[in-house]
Every structure is written in structure tokens, then in C-alpha cells.
């Protein structure tokens, strides 16, 4: 594990899910829809961060800009 964010079921009925990040750390638990929506947001932020020039901006500013909060 530890290659990309993934969603896993936490119960045998498939009512509760957990989202793990690239470091295999749990990010959130909730319904399947909640976990997949957050996964989509995480992947979009990562995509935007990868498209940015990482050499000219401080790391915290990169995260804010990738998330759409930067100016």
C-alpha cells in the first residue's frame, strides 16, 4: 500500500468507508459517497499542484493555490 489514495469498506455491509491518503493514513470515514467526493477533491488539488511551478512559491502557498484559495 501507500501508492495512491484509496477508499476501503470498514464494515461487512458496506455502510461505512474509510479514505486513506498516499501515506496509507486514514483521512476520513463516512458513507461511500462522502469518501469518494473527498478523494476527487484530493486528486484535483494534487493535479493542480503538479501543474504549478513548484520552484517559485513556498510550500504552504502552493497548497493554498492548488486548493483555489490563493490569489
Secondary structure, DSSP 8 states (H G I E B T S, - for coil): --SS-EEEESSTTS--EEEE-TTS-EEEEE-HHHHHHHHHHHHHHHHHHHHS-TTSS-HHHHHHHHTT---
